[in-house]
Amino acid sequence: MQIIESQKLYDVIIVGSGAGGGMATKVLADAGLKVAVMEAGPFFDPANPEQRTQLKWPYESPRRGAGTQRDFGEFDMAYGGWNIEGEPYNNIGDTQFDWFRSRMLGGRTNHWGRISLRFGPKDFKGKDRDGLGENWPIGYDDVKPYYDKVDKLIGVFGSNEKRVNDPDGFFLPAPKPRLHELYYIKGAKKSNVDVIPSRLSILTKRINNDRGVCFFCGQCNRSCSVYADFSSGSCLIFPAQKSGGQVDLYVNSMVSEVTIDENGKANGVKYIKKEDRQQYSLKGKVVVLAASACSSARILLNSKSEKYPNGLGNSSGLIGKYLHDSTGTDRAVFVPELMNRKRYNEDGVGGLHVYSPWWLDNKKLDFPRGYHIEIWGGMGMPGYGTGFDPNGLNKYLGLTVGGYGNGLREDVKKFYGSVIGMSGRGESIARKENYCEIDPTTVDEFGIPVLRFNYKWSDFEHKQAKHMHENFEEIGHNMGGVVLGDTPGKDQNYGLLNPGRIIHEVGTTRMGSDPKTSVVNEFERLHDVENVFVVDAGPFVSQADKNPTWTILALAWRTSDFIIEELKKQNL
């Protein structure tokens, strides 16, 4: 295939426009650099009426609320999912990893839960805690200044609680708990489970003239048309385009590899333009990969040459290794006291107002590392269906089962708002035997070799999930509810969702000081190539019992500052 070469030379080429790519774009453009942003999906702006799904009723769906091929529903703002036509991936043997991708400007930041938690001092030094995994080569004090900057730039609500491993920050006012959350608080306190206000990147107070304030529509998963919640496009890339640098967007552009010069230094990328299926090349002084942990690993592994026969930056053989995702399992509780509620607008953000951070000492338990508990429920506007089975609840109460028309409507009204959900999201241990690699037999529709995965949960994660359900049941009982469904046993992996289902994958280009045991250094630069950086979650040495986005943003800002200084010194 003939390669169409661009005559432009960029200071930095950024591959991916999600959290890490967006932050790198903002910081580097503000420094006056010429930046190219490569995105595999189309341009997206939630304020564009033609793309907006916010404030639409379920009956406006093209499918009228019926089954959907979109994993999170017709109106959810994620162009992609766990399966994308023409972009397959495979699993090895009986292992299973479900890989979620979002093909659009801003990537997965358009529909995520906005849970914005800092890693704590213990999270960066896991091996010191329990002898498992490895320590990061950096600590909380190295990242704290950048967490502070992210808080102030993007905005996050919450409260300062003086918890050692759940660091405080610069918080906007947190919304008050709603009725179902008050019931959870009652049950959790009886179980000696801590509860604090949530920390979500949603504006409850104006922070600048470019972004609005949350008006409590509860539809953050649709991406906010007034830019009140954090999405990379609306909060980072669009402002970057207005700053002192030059930002060129290359959308619908599938990057296949990083290119190198005769000295083994990166000099750009190759990509396929989806509109014409032609192959193009772009030149740049620095390449920043931010395509997501697995996608960046895929690009590096496919960047083979005589100098780098095993892939770019892969002298350690560790690209793709140590892949790990958050653990996750869920349970619902029926609370009879919440039946027959009056209809009212239960104002709130599109997410939890309170949550339970990890509250126990793992030395006293049979598993390492912890988890947090997220709470859901209430009387928000239903999406597709009701979120519960009215006939199942009728059966439990000894009432008439079945019905349609007015009878069904009355059943839904009777039970709506009476089901409270709890979701555990925990830390797994990074293991070398969990990995992704290039599948030698399969390519995608663009001719690019795809990934295959090898991933299994260990006993540690199984025991953690078992503990989650034990706590869910106790808390549910203590809030005066009935826990729905049977307790999942060993034969069901204690209810653990498949790896990848929580969409917190990290670790494929792990950070470290030793090039033999890591892929990037403390500034997320490849050990093998001085002008290639990775600013997604790939460099994470370990996950925490926290969502990774805030740490991706902080590290990307730190790396971008380093790139600016190195360019000034002409070291790149």
C-alpha positions in Angstrom: 0.0 0.0 0.0 1.3 3.4 -0.9 1.9 5.7 2.1 0.7 9.3 1.7 3.2 11.4 3.6 2.4 14.8 5.2 4.8 17.7 4.8 3.9 19.1 8.2 6.3 18.6 11.1 4.7 18.7 14.6 6.4 19.3 17.9 4.3 16.6 19.4 2.0 13.9 18.0 -0.6 12.6 20.5 -2.3 9.4 19.8 -5.7 9.2 21.6 -7.9 12.0 22.9 -9.2 10.6 26.2 -8.0 11.7 29.7 -4.3 11.4 29.2 -4.3 12.6 25.6 -6.6 15.5 26.4 -4.5 16.7 29.3 -1.3 16.4 27.3 -2.9 18.4 24.5 -4.0 21.2 26.9 -0.6 21.5 28.7 1.6 21.3 25.5 -0.6 23.6 23.5 -0.7 26.2 26.3 3.2 26.1 26.1 3.0 27.2 22.5 3.8 23.9 20.9 2.5 22.6 17.6 0.4 19.5 18.4 -1.4 16.9 16.3 -4.1 14.8 18.0 -4.9 11.4 16.5 -8.3 10.0 17.2 -9.7 6.7 15.9 -13.3 7.9 16.0 -15.2 10.9 14.8 -15.3 14.5 16.1 -17.7 14.9 19.0 -19.1 17.9 20.8 -21.9 17.2 23.4 -23.2 20.7 22.7 -23.8 19.9 19.1 -27.6 19.4 18.6 -27.0 16.8 16.0 -24.9 14.7 18.4 -26.6 15.5 21.7 -28.6 12.8 23.5 -29.0 14.7 26.8 -32.5 15.7 27.8 -34.2 13.2 25.4 -37.0 11.0 26.6 -36.7 7.2 26.4 -39.5 7.1 23.8 -37.3 9.3 21.5 -34.9 6.4 21.1 -34.7 4.9 17.5 -35.5 1.6 19.1 -38.3 2.9 21.4 -36.6 1.6 24.4 -36.3 -2.0 23.1 -33.1 -4.0 22.9 -30.1 -2.1 21.8 -26.7 -3.0 20.3 -25.1 -0.2 22.3 -23.7 -1.7 25.5 -25.0 1.1 27.8 -28.1 2.0 25.9 -29.0 4.0 22.8 -28.4 7.4 24.4 -25.2 6.6 26.3 -22.4 8.7 24.9 -19.9 6.0 23.9 -19.3 5.3 20.3 -18.0 1.7 20.7 -18.3 -0.9 23.4 -16.9 -4.3 24.3 -17.4 -5.4 20.7 -16.9 -3.2 17.7 -17.8 -4.5 14.2 -14.6 -4.9 12.2 -12.3 -4.6 15.2 -12.1 -8.0 16.8 -9.9 -9.3 19.6 -9.4 -12.8 20.9 -8.9 -14.7 24.2 -6.4 -17.5 24.8 -7.8 -20.8 25.9 -10.4 -20.6 28.7 -9.3 -17.2 29.9 -11.5 -14.1 29.4 -10.9 -10.4 29.1 -13.7 -8.1 27.9 -12.1 -5.0 26.2 -14.1 -1.8 26.0 -13.2 0.8 23.5 -14.8 4.2 22.7 -14.2 5.6 19.2 -14.8 9.3 19.4 -13.1 12.6 20.4 -12.7 12.4 24.1 -12.8 8.6 24.2 -14.2 7.0 27.3 -14.4 10.3 29.2 -17.7 11.0 27.5 -19.7 8.4 29.4 -17.7 7.5 32.6 -19.0 7.7 36.1 -16.9 10.8 36.9 -15.7 9.2 40.2 -12.4 11.2 40.7 -10.3 9.7 43.4 -6.6 10.3 44.2 -4.4 7.4 44.8 -3.0 7.6 48.4 0.5 7.1 49.8 0.0 3.4 50.4 -1.3 2.9 46.8 2.1 3.8 45.3 3.9 1.4 47.6 1.9 -1.8 47.4 4.9 -4.1 47.9 5.8 -2.4 51.2 2.3 -3.1 52.4 2.0 -6.8 51.8 5.0 -8.0 49.8 2.9 -8.4 46.6 3.6 -6.8 43.2 6.0 -3.9 43.0 6.3 -0.4 44.3 6.0 2.6 41.9 9.3 4.4 41.4 7.4 7.6 42.5 5.3 8.3 45.6 2.2 10.4 46.5 4.3 13.5 47.2 5.6 13.4 43.6 2.1 13.4 42.2 0.3 15.6 44.8 1.1 19.0 43.1 -0.4 17.7 39.9 -3.5 16.3 41.6 -3.9 19.8 43.1 -3.7 21.4 39.6 -6.2 18.9 38.1 -8.7 19.6 40.9 -8.5 23.4 40.2 -8.5 23.1 36.4 -11.3 20.6 36.0 -13.3 20.8 39.2 -14.3 18.0 41.6 -16.9 18.1 44.4 -16.3 16.4 47.7 -15.2 17.0 51.3 -11.9 17.0 53.2 -12.0 14.0 55.6 -8.3 13.7 56.7 -8.2 10.0 55.7 -4.5 9.0 55.3 -5.0 6.9 52.1 -7.9 8.9 50.6 -6.1 12.2 50.3 -8.1 15.5 50.5 -8.1 17.9 47.7 -9.6 21.2 46.5 -13.3 20.4 46.5 -16.4 22.1 45.2 -19.6 21.8 47.4 -20.9 18.2 47.5 -24.6 17.6 46.9 -26.7 16.3 49.8 -27.6 12.6 50.1 -30.9 11.6 48.6 -33.4 9.3 50.4 -32.0 6.0 49.1 -28.5 7.2 50.1 -29.7 8.1 53.6 -31.0 4.5 53.9 -27.6 3.2 52.9 -25.9 5.5 55.4 -28.1 4.0 58.1 -27.3 0.5 57.2 -23.6 1.1 56.7 -23.1 2.8 60.0 -24.8 -0.2 61.8 -22.2 -2.3 60.0 -19.3 0.0 61.0 -18.7 0.8 57.3 -17.4 4.3 56.6 -19.5 6.6 54.4 -18.3 10.0 53.1 -19.5 12.4 50.3 -18.6 11.3 46.9 -15.8 12.9 44.8 -17.1 13.4 41.3 -15.8 15.7 38.6 -19.1 17.5 38.1 -19.4 21.3 38.6 -21.7 22.2 41.5 -20.3 25.8 41.3 -19.0 27.8 38.4 -15.2 27.8 37.9 -14.9 29.7 34.6 -16.9 31.3 31.8 -16.5 28.4 29.4 -18.4 25.8 31.4 -21.8 25.7 33.0 -23.0 24.3 36.3 -24.8 21.0 36.9 -28.5 21.4 36.7 -29.3 17.9 38.0 -30.6 16.2 34.9 -29.0 13.0 36.1 -27.7 12.1 32.6 -23.9 12.4 32.9 -23.5 9.2 30.9 -24.8 11.2 27.9 -22.0 13.8 28.2 -23.0 17.3 29.3 -24.1 19.9 26.7 -23.2 22.7 29.1 -19.8 21.1 29.9 -20.6 20.8 33.6 -19.0 17.4 33.9 -15.6 16.4 32.9 -15.1 15.1 29.3 -11.7 15.5 27.7 -13.0 17.2 24.5 -15.1 19.9 26.2 -12.8 20.5 29.2 -9.3 20.1 27.7 -9.0 19.9 23.9 -11.5 22.7 23.0 -9.8 25.1 25.5 -6.4 24.0 24.1 -7.5 25.0 20.6 -8.0 28.6 22.0 -4.6 28.8 23.7 -1.2 29.8 22.4 -0.3 26.6 20.5 -1.6 25.0 17.4 -3.8 22.0 17.7 -4.7 20.0 14.6 -7.3 17.2 15.1 -7.0 14.1 12.9 -10.3 12.2 13.6 -11.3 8.9 12.1 -7.6 8.0 12.0 -6.5 4.6 13.1 -2.8 4.7 14.2 -1.1 1.4 13.3 2.5 2.1 14.4 5.1 4.6 15.5 7.8 5.1 12.9 11.5 5.5 13.5 14.5 7.1 11.8 17.9 5.5 11.0 19.1 6.1 14.5 16.1 4.3 16.1 14.5 7.5 17.3 10.8 8.0 16.7 9.9 10.4 13.9 6.1 10.1 13.6 3.2 7.7 13.1 1.5 5.7 10.4 -2.3 5.7 10.3 -5.3 4.6 8.2 -7.9 7.2 7.4 -11.3 5.6 7.7 -12.9 7.7 5.0 -10.7 6.4 2.2 -8.9 3.4 3.8 -5.6 4.9 2.6 -2.4 4.8 4.7 -0.8 8.0 5.8 2.2 9.1 7.7 2.7 12.1 10.0 6.0 13.5 11.3 6.8 14.8 14.8 9.6 15.4 17.1 7.9 13.7 20.0 5.3 10.9 20.1 2.9 10.6 23.0 0.7 7.5 23.2 -2.6 7.9 25.1 -4.8 5.4 23.2 -5.7 3.4 26.4 -3.5 0.9 28.2 -4.2 -2.0 25.7 -4.4 0.1 22.5 -1.1 1.8 23.3 0.5 -1.6 23.9 -0.9 -2.8 20.6 0.6 0.1 18.7 4.0 -0.4 20.3 4.0 -4.2 19.7 3.0 -3.6 16.0 5.8 -1.0 15.6 8.4 -3.7 14.6 11.6 -2.9 12.8 15.1 -4.3 12.4 16.2 -2.4 15.4 13.1 -3.3 17.4 12.1 -6.7 16.2 9.8 -7.4 19.3 8.1 -4.1 19.1 9.1 -0.5 20.0 10.3 -0.1 23.5 10.0 -3.8 24.3 13.6 -4.8 25.1 12.3 -6.0 28.5 9.6 -8.2 26.8 7.1 -6.7 29.2 4.8 -4.6 26.9 1.3 -6.1 27.4 2.3 -7.9 30.6 0.9 -7.1 34.1 -2.5 -6.2 32.6 -5.0 -5.8 35.4 -8.5 -4.4 35.9 -10.6 -3.4 39.0 -12.6 -6.2 40.5 -16.4 -5.7 40.4 -19.6 -7.2 41.7 -23.0 -5.9 42.5 -26.1 -6.5 44.6 -29.5 -5.0 44.9 -31.7 -4.6 48.0 -35.5 -4.2 48.2 -36.5 -1.8 51.0 -40.3 -2.2 51.7 -40.4 1.1 53.6 -39.6 2.9 50.2 -42.7 1.4 48.5 -45.5 3.7 47.2 -43.4 6.8 47.3 -44.9 10.0 46.1 -43.6 11.1 42.7 -41.2 14.0 42.8 -38.0 15.2 41.1 -35.2 13.7 43.2 -32.6 16.2 42.2 -29.1 15.0 42.0 -26.0 14.5 39.8 -25.8 11.6 37.4 -24.0 9.5 39.9 -23.6 8.7 43.6 -23.7 11.5 46.2 -22.0 9.3 48.9 -19.7 6.3 48.9 -17.7 4.1 51.2 -13.9 4.2 50.8 -12.0 1.2 52.0 -12.3 1.1 55.7 -10.6 -2.1 57.0 -7.1 -3.4 57.7 -6.2 -6.2 55.2 -3.7 -7.8 57.6 -6.8 -9.1 59.5 -8.4 -10.5 56.3 -7.7 -13.4 53.9 -7.1 -11.1 50.9 -4.8 -8.2 50.2 -5.9 -4.7 49.1 -9.3 -3.2 49.4 -12.4 -2.0 47.6 -14.9 0.9 47.8 -18.7 0.7 47.6 -20.8 2.7 45.2 -24.5 3.2 45.8 -27.2 3.5 43.2 -31.0 3.7 43.1 -33.6 6.4 43.8 -36.3 7.9 41.5 -34.3 9.2 38.6 -36.0 9.1 35.2 -35.9 5.5 34.0 -34.0 4.7 30.8 -34.8 1.4 29.2 -37.1 -0.6 31.4 -37.6 0.0 35.1 -34.3 -1.4 36.5 -36.2 -4.1 38.6 -38.6 -7.0 38.2 -42.0 -5.9 39.7 -43.3 -9.5 39.5 -40.4 -10.8 41.5 -41.2 -8.3 44.2 -44.9 -9.1 44.1 -44.0 -12.8 44.5 -41.9 -12.0 47.6 -44.7 -10.0 49.2 -47.3 -12.7 48.4 -49.2 -10.4 45.9 -50.7 -11.2 42.5 -48.0 -12.0 40.0 -48.4 -11.0 36.4 -50.3 -8.3 34.7 -50.2 -5.8 31.9 -51.6 -2.4 31.0 -52.8 -0.5 34.0 -52.0 -3.3 36.4 -48.3 -3.3 35.3 -48.2 0.5 35.5 -49.5 0.4 39.1 -46.9 -2.2 40.0 -44.1 -0.1 38.6 -45.4 3.0 40.5 -45.6 0.9 43.7 -42.1 -0.4 43.6 -40.3 2.5 41.9 -37.5 3.9 44.1 -37.6 1.0 46.5 -34.6 -0.8 45.2 -31.1 0.2 46.3 -27.9 -1.1 44.6 -24.4 -1.5 45.9 -21.4 -2.0 43.7 -18.0 -3.1 45.0 -15.0 -1.9 43.0 -11.6 -3.2 44.2 -7.9 -3.6 43.6 -6.5 -6.7 42.0 -2.9 -7.7 42.1 -0.8 -7.1 39.0 0.5 -10.5 37.7 2.8 -11.1 34.8 0.7 -14.0 33.6 -2.2 -11.7 32.9 -1.4 -10.0 29.6 -2.3 -8.9 26.1 -0.2 -9.7 23.0 -0.5 -9.5 19.2 -2.6 -12.3 17.7 -0.5 -13.8 14.9 -3.6 -15.0 13.0 -6.1 -12.0 13.0 -6.2 -8.5 11.7 -8.9 -5.9 11.9 -10.8 -4.4 8.9 -7.9 -1.9 8.5 -5.4 -4.7 8.2 -3.8 -4.0 11.6 -2.9 -7.1 13.7 -5.3 -7.3 16.7 -4.8 -8.2 20.4 -5.4 -11.5 22.2 -5.8 -11.7 25.9 -4.8 -14.1 28.7 -6.4 -13.2 32.0 -7.7 -15.1 35.1 -8.7 -13.9 38.5 -6.7 -15.3 41.4 -8.0 -16.5 44.8 -7.2 -13.1 46.2 -9.8 -11.5 43.9 -12.3 -14.3 44.6 -12.0 -13.8 48.4 -12.4 -10.1 48.0 -15.6 -10.5 46.0 -16.9 -13.0 48.7 -16.2 -10.3 51.3 -18.1 -7.7 49.2 -21.3 -9.8 49.1 -21.0 -10.6 52.9 -21.0 -6.8 53.5 -23.7 -6.1 51.0 -26.0 -8.5 52.7 -25.3 -7.2 56.2 -25.7 -3.6 55.1 -28.9 -4.4 53.2 -30.4 -6.1 56.3 -29.3 -3.2 58.5 -31.1 -0.7 56.3 -34.3 -2.7 56.7 -34.2 -4.3 53.3 -34.2 -7.7 51.6 -31.2 -8.6 49.6 -32.3 -9.8 46.2 -30.9 -12.9 44.6 -28.9 -15.8 46.1 -25.4 -15.3 47.4 -23.0 -16.2 44.5 -20.8 -19.1 45.4 -17.4 -20.4 44.3 -19.0 -21.9 41.1 -20.0 -18.4 40.1 -16.6 -16.8 41.0 -18.4 -15.2 44.0 -20.2 -12.9 41.5 -17.0 -11.4 40.1 -17.6 -9.8 36.7 -15.2 -10.7 33.9 -11.9 -8.8 33.8 -12.3 -5.7 31.7 -16.0 -5.2 32.6 -15.2 -2.4 35.0 -13.2 -0.6 32.2 -10.2 0.3 34.5 -7.5 -1.7 32.7 -4.0 -0.6 33.6 -0.4 -1.9 33.7 0.6 -2.9 30.1 3.6 -0.5 29.9 4.5 -0.5 33.5 6.7 2.2 35.1 10.0 1.5 36.8 13.6 2.5 37.3 15.1 -0.7 35.8 14.7 -1.1 32.0 14.9 -4.9 32.5 11.8 -5.0 34.6 9.7 -2.1 33.3 8.8 -0.3 30.0 8.7 3.4 30.9 10.6 5.5 33.5 9.1 7.8 36.2 8.2 10.4 33.5 6.4 7.8 31.4 9.1 7.8 28.8 10.1 4.6 27.1 13.4 3.3 28.4 14.4 2.3 24.9 13.3 5.4 22.9 13.9 8.9 24.4 11.2 10.7 22.5 8.2 8.4 23.0 5.9 8.7 26.0 2.9 6.8 27.3 0.3 8.9 29.3 -2.7 6.6 29.6 -3.1 4.0 32.4 -0.5 1.6 30.8 2.3 2.9 33.1 0.4 2.1 36.3 2.5 -0.3 38.4 -0.6 -1.2 40.4 -4.3 -0.3 40.5 -5.8 0.9 43.7 -9.3 0.6 45.1 -10.0 3.8 43.1 -10.9 4.8 39.6 -7.7 5.6 37.6 -8.8 8.7 35.7 -7.6 11.4 38.2 -4.2 9.7 38.4 -4.0 9.4 34.6 -4.7 13.2 34.4 -2.1 14.1 37.0 0.6 11.9 35.6 -0.1 13.2 32.0 0.3 16.8 33.3 3.6 15.8 35.0 4.9 14.1 31.9 3.9 17.1 29.7 5.8 19.5 31.9 8.8 17.2 31.5 8.5 17.1 27.7 8.3 21.0 27.6 11.5 21.3 29.6 13.3 18.6 27.5 12.3 20.4 24.3 13.6 23.7 25.7 16.9 22.0 26.4 16.9 20.5 22.9 17.1 17.0 24.5 14.3 15.6 22.3 
